[in-house]
């Protein structure tokens, strides 16, 4: 099942601590994962940043919000216990424990709206709190920005002459570590025209292996089918090549991808317009950094140092 949102795990988290004993963080995470039938594969899913597992991040926010409401406390690092207020909540057994329910606790209201004074907080209806964690909101905004940027990149590429696309492909592959410098990275795409091969680039700077390239700047809505990939594989065989890259601004059909994946004697990699734009963003080609935000968290090793 999909990984539950942080506010959907409040009750399960409290239930794990219902016995009033101290529990390790791993115990609670494993128990909550069991309640929601979160598989090991799902628990291994990473945030877009690749720095932390999504489930761990969300249950971390579950713990944070419950602590801010005064229902859970942590007497030592990685250890959690239910508070008297938390035990009272379980005894009351409300139909749902969500952010709206937590707003009955003053400490939680101050956490959610730190700039509100007590008078405005108590005299106005409880505001709706998003079920998304701050990390979720940042990740979604980041993905939305990059999706828009990718679309803009493809639009700009389509406005340029064919020679620009040929230079872009060589430049991108070079920045990804293929070939040598831009000047000697390999044959410039568009200059060979030899039986369906548009260009060649070294796989490494010493040139132990060559990658044969076909680059097509086609309309972004166009689809590249299996016949085009078959022709490319045939061209590779004619060159005695074992590695080929078909890169385009268009899209590949499902049949085209399946055919490429079935090749054993020749490794064929397909890069469509969406992937091309993502690679340009990743390797800073045609883009510049507008803003940088650092997200920091507790350094557990620092607090675990032996001072003796």
N, C-alpha and C positions, 0 to 999 in steps of 0.2 A: 504494500500500500504506500501512497505518498507519505513522505516524512511529515508528521504533524507540525503545525505552527506552534510557536512558543507558548501562546496563551491557551492552546488546546491541551497542554500537558500539566496545567496547574494542579488539577485534582490528583492525577496519577503520581505526581511528584510528592504531594502531601501524603497520599496514601502510603507511599514507600517509607515515610518517616513516622507513620501513625503509632508505632510501638513506643515512641519516645526515646529510643536508643540512638546512639551515634552511628552514622552510616557513612561509608566512604563514597566519594563521588562516583567511582566506577560501579559500585553496587546499585546506586540510584539510577544511573544511566542504563545499566543492563535491565533493571526491573521495568523502567518506563518503556524501553524499547520492546520488551516482551508484552507489555499491556497493549501497545499499538501494532504488534506484529511487524516491527521494522526489521527487515532481514539484514544479514551481515553485509550483503552487497549494497543495500541502501545506506547502511551506516558508513560505508566507505566512500560514499559520494562526497565530493569536495565542493567548497565554495568556488565561485568563478575565479577568485584570487589564487586558488590552489594552496592556500596556507593553512586551512583548517577544514575538518569534516563538517558538513552541513548539519548533521544531527547534533553533534557536540556543540556547535555554535548556538543552535536554537535552544537546546536544553540549558545551556549556559545562561541565556536570557530568561528562561523560565525561572531558574534559580535566582537571578538578579531581581526580577520583579517581585517574587515572593519574599525575598529578603527586604526589599524596600517597603513592602506592605507590613513587615514585622511578623510574618508567619513562619519564617525559617531563619535560622542563624547558623553561623559557621564558627565554632569555638576554636578551630585550628585549621590549617591549610588542608583542603581536600576532604574535610569532615563536616557533615551537616546534621542538624537535629531540628525537630519541630519545636516551635515556641508554644506557650500557653494559648496565645491568640490563634495560632494555627490549629491547635487541638480543638479549640472552641468552634472554629469554622467547620471542621470535620464532624463535630458533634451536632452542629446545626443542620448539616447535610443539605446545603442549598441546591436547588435544581441545577445550577450552573455556576462554576467558579471561573469568571472571566475578568477582563479589565474593568468592566462596569462594576462588578461586584467588589473588586479590590479598591475602588475609589471611596469606599466607606471608611477606609483607613487614612488618617491624616498624613502619615509619613509617605504613603503612596501618592496622595494628591500633590504633596510638595515635590515629589520626585518627577511627576508627570508635568506639572506646571510650576517650576521653581520661581517664576517671576510674579505669580499671583499671590496676593496677600490672603490672610485667613478669611477676611470678611467676604471677598469676592469668591473665594473657593466654596464657602459653605452656603452662600446665598444664591448661587447660580446652579442650574442643572448640571449633572455630571457630563463632562464632555466625552465624546467617543474616542477611545484610544485605539490606534491602528493595531491590527493583529500581526502586522509585519514588524520584525525586529529592525532596529536602526541599520544593522548589517544588510538585511533583506532590501531595505529601501535604497541603500547605497549601491548594492549590486544591481538592482533593477535599473536605477538611474544610469549607472555605468554602462550596462548593456544597451539601454536605449540610446545613449549618446553615441556609442560605437556603431550601432546599427544604422543610425542616421549618417554617421561619418562614412561608413562603408558605401552607402547608397550615393553619397556625394562624390566619393572617389571614383566610382564606376561612371558616374555622369561626366566627370571631368575627363576621364580616359577616353570616353566616346567622342568628346569634342576635339581631341588631338588627332594629328595625322598618323597614318599607320607606322611610320618610322619611329614615332614617339613610343608606341606600345612595344616595339622591338627593343628599344633602348631600356624601357622600364623593366622588361622581363629579365634582361641580362643584369641590370642594376640590382634587382630584387634578389636574384639567385646569388650574386656576389655578396650582398649584405647578409645572406643566410649562411655564408661560409663556403660556397662552391667556387671553383676556379681560383684565380689569383687576384690580380687587381682588375679594375674595370677594363683596362686596355688589353690585357692578355687573358681574360677569364675564359675565352673560347671564341668560337666563330660567332660573329654578331648575327643575331637572328635576322632572317630575311635575305642573307647574302649567299646562302648555299643553294636553296631551291632544288635539291638533289633528291628526286624520287620521293617527295613527300616529307623530307626532312628540312625544317626551317633553320636549324642551328645546332651547334654542339657546344657543350661547356664541360670543363673538367669537374669531376666529382670532388677532387681535392686539389690542393695547390701544386702537388708534384705530378698530377696528371696520370695517376695509376689507372683510373677508370674514366670513361667518357659517358656523358648523358646526352642523348639525342633528343632534340626538342621540336615540337610543333606548337606554334603560337598563333592563335586566331582571335583577332579583335572583331567579334561578331556582336550583333545586337544582344543586349542583356536578356531579352525575352526569348531569344532563339534557343532551341534545344539541339544538342549534339547527340546523334544516335549511334547505335552500334556499328553501322556501316563505316562511319568516319574513323572509329577506333580500330576496326578491322584493317582499313587501309593503312593506318599508322603502324600497326603491328607488322603488316606486310613490309612496309618501308624499312622498319627496324631490322627485320630478317634479312632484307636485301643488303643491308650495311654490316651484317654480322654483329649487330648491337644487342646488348643484353639489358639495357636500361633506357627507358623512354619517358619523357614528360610531355603531356598534352595540356597546355595551359590556354585558357580562353576567358573572355568576359561573359560568355554565354553559360548555359546550364547543360548538364549531362542527363540523359534519360537513365532510368533504372537499368534497362537492358545494356546500355553502354558501360555502366559501372560494373555490372555483373560480368560482362565479357572481359573487362580489364582485370578483374580480380581472379579470373580463372586461368590467366596466363602464368605458366610455370617457367618456361625457358627464358621468357622476357618479362622483366619487371616493368609494368606500366603504371605511372602515377597520373591521376586526373586532377587538375586544379580548375575549378569553375570560378565564375566571377565573384561569388560570395567569399570563397576561400582566398582568392587573390587579394581582395580588399582587406580581409582579416590579416593576411600576412604582411601587407603594406603597413597596416597599423602597428602590428607587433614589432616589425623591424624598422619603424620610423622612416618609411619611404613615402614622400609626398604629404607628410603630416608633420605637425609640430606640437609640442606640449603646451597647452594653454594654462593648465593649473595642476598642481600636485597636492594631494592630501595624504598625510601620514596617519594611519590608524594604529594605535599602540595598545598593548595589553600588559598585564602584570608579568614580570620576569620572575617566574617561580624559582629559578636557580639562585637568583640574588637573595631571596628571602630564606633559602635553604642552606646558605653558606654557614660553615662551622666557624665560629668566632674564636674558638679556643686556640 
